[in-house]
């Protein structure tokens, strides 16, 4: 399953009245979502990790869940990228199409 970033839209939700938010530029169309890089995911996880939660353990748990998801997804993206590069290098060395390279775990 691939995510359809091209056709996704934030809609007209308004979480904040501030004019310096990402929400504002999403709604205005100034930025268009793209598939996030591992660095994007880790940056978002870092931002969530330093978000103030005071003593709200439910909020902290919710953010911790999302942080773990972002970090694990970033790790998965990096592993897939490394594997794809290795397959491409092997295919070039052997003179075969990448589609014929199989990895045994």
Buried (B, 14 or more C-beta within 10 A) or exposed (E): EEEEEEEEEBEEEEEEEEEEEEBBBBBEEEEEBEEBEBEBBBBBBEEBEEEEBEEEEEEBEEBBEBBEEBBEBBEEBBEEEEEEEEBEEBBEEEEEEEEEBEEEE
